[in-house]
C-alpha cells in the first residue's frame, strides 16, 4: 500500500485534556479554528509572546494612539483607510475635516469588501488579561 502524502485531516474528537488546554482553558485546535489559522501558529504565539491570545508583539500606531485599528477608524469616519492614514500623517488627527468644497471622488467599488483593507483583528484577543488596559469596548 502506498504512503499517504499531504495534509491529513485528523479532526477527530480528542477525549484527553492536553497540557495546553489545562493551562489556557481552550485547546490549541479550537483556538486555531476560531482564528482561522494553523495550530502551529497558536503554539508559536505562546513561544514568542507567552500567551496564545496575543497576535502581535506590539500594537500598531493606530491602536496605540487611538485604541482602534485603521479599519475601525475608517468605518467610524466613513472614509477609505488610505484617507484616514493621510489625515493622521498630515494633521495627526483622523477626524480632521478639509476646507476643500470641490467635488469628491466617488468609486463604485466598496473598500469594505476588499480583503486588503478588511483586516479588523486587533493585536490582542479579548481573552488576554491586559485587553481592557488597551481597549475600552
RAFEN-V730492 format. One record per residue. N is the residue number from 0. RES is the residue in three letters. PHI is phi in degrees with one decimal (none if undefined). OMEGA is omega in whole degrees, -180 to 180 (none if undefined). Layout:
BEGIN
N&RES&PHI&OMEGA, N&RES&PHI&OMEGA
END
This chain:
BEGIN
0&UNK&none&-178, 1&UNK&-69.9&178, 2&UNK&-70.1&174, 3&UNK&-82.1&179, 4&UNK&-123.2&179, 5&UNK&90.1&-177, 6&UNK&-80.5&176, 7&UNK&-105.6&180, 8&UNK&-78.4&-179, 9&UNK&-110.8&-176, 10&UNK&-89.5&175, 11&UNK&-74.3&179, 12&UNK&-61.8&-178, 13&UNK&-103.9&-177, 14&UNK&-83.6&-180, 15&UNK&-84.1&175, 16&UNK&-92.6&-179, 17&UNK&-83.3&177, 18&UNK&-62.5&178, 19&UNK&-59.3&-179, 20&UNK&-67.8&177, 21&UNK&-64.2&-176, 22&UNK&-77.5&-172, 23&UNK&-106.1&177, 24&UNK&83.2&178, 25&UNK&-148.9&-180, 26&UNK&-75.3&180, 27&UNK&-63.2&180, 28&UNK&-64.9&180, 29&UNK&-64.5&179, 30&UNK&-65.3&179, 31&UNK&-64.6&179, 32&UNK&-66.8&180, 33&UNK&-69.7&179, 34&UNK&-89.5&-178, 35&UNK&61.7&177, 36&UNK&-131.2&178, 37&UNK&-80.1&180, 38&UNK&-62.7&180, 39&UNK&-61.3&-180, 40&UNK&-69.7&176, 41&UNK&-67.7&177, 42&UNK&-66.2&177, 43&UNK&-66.8&176, 44&UNK&-60.8&179, 45&UNK&-64.1&180, 46&UNK&-64.4&-175, 47&UNK&-81.5&-171, 48&UNK&-112.3&179, 49&UNK&86.4&180, 50&UNK&-151.8&178, 51&UNK&-79.1&-175, 52&UNK&-97.0&178, 53&UNK&-114.0&-175, 54&UNK&-90.1&-177, 55&UNK&-142.4&-178, 56&UNK&-66.0&-179, 57&UNK&-146.7&180, 58&UNK&-71.0&174, 59&UNK&-68.9&178, 60&UNK&-57.7&-180, 61&UNK&-70.7&178, 62&UNK&-68.8&-180, 63&UNK&-68.1&-176, 64&UNK&-87.4&-172, 65&UNK&-117.3&179, 66&UNK&74.1&-179, 67&UNK&-142.2&175, 68&UNK&-75.4&180, 69&UNK&-62.6&178, 70&UNK&-66.2&179, 71&UNK&-64.5&177, 72&UNK&-63.7&-179, 73&UNK&-63.8&179, 74&UNK&-65.7&180, 75&UNK&-64.8&-178, 76&UNK&-81.3&-179, 77&UNK&94.4&178, 78&UNK&-117.1&178, 79&UNK&-65.3&179, 80&UNK&-56.2&177, 81&UNK&-63.8&177, 82&UNK&-63.8&179, 83&UNK&-64.3&177, 84&UNK&-60.1&180, 85&UNK&-64.9&178, 86&UNK&-63.9&179, 87&UNK&-67.9&-180, 88&UNK&-64.5&-175, 89&UNK&-87.3&-172, 90&UNK&-125.7&-177, 91&UNK&56.5&-178, 92&UNK&-152.9&-180, 93&UNK&-71.5&-177, 94&UNK&-95.1&-179, 95&UNK&-63.4&178, 96&UNK&-102.7&-180, 97&UNK&-78.5&177, 98&UNK&-83.8&-178, 99&UNK&-65.7&-179, 100&UNK&-114.3&-179, 101&UNK&-73.8&-179, 102&UNK&-66.8&178, 103&UNK&-100.5&179, 104&UNK&-76.7&178, 105&UNK&-120.7&179, 106&UNK&-126.9&177, 107&UNK&-79.1&-180, 108&UNK&-79.8&179, 109&UNK&-92.3&-178, 110&UNK&-68.1&-179, 111&UNK&-69.2&179, 112&UNK&-98.3&180, 113&UNK&-81.5&-177, 114&UNK&-62.5&178, 115&UNK&-63.9&-175, 116&UNK&-104.2&-174, 117&UNK&-95.1&177, 118&UNK&-89.3&-173, 119&UNK&-102.9&-179, 120&UNK&-76.8&178, 121&UNK&-81.1&-176, 122&UNK&-72.6&175, 123&UNK&-116.7&175, 124&UNK&-88.9&-180, 125&UNK&-59.8&180, 126&UNK&-76.5&-179, 127&UNK&-67.5&-178, 128&UNK&-62.1&-179, 129&UNK&-95.3&-176, 130&UNK&-58.9&-178, 131&UNK&-68.1&178, 132&UNK&-69.4&-177, 133&UNK&-98.0&-175, 134&UNK&-125.9&-179, 135&UNK&-117.2&-179, 136&UNK&-67.8&none
END
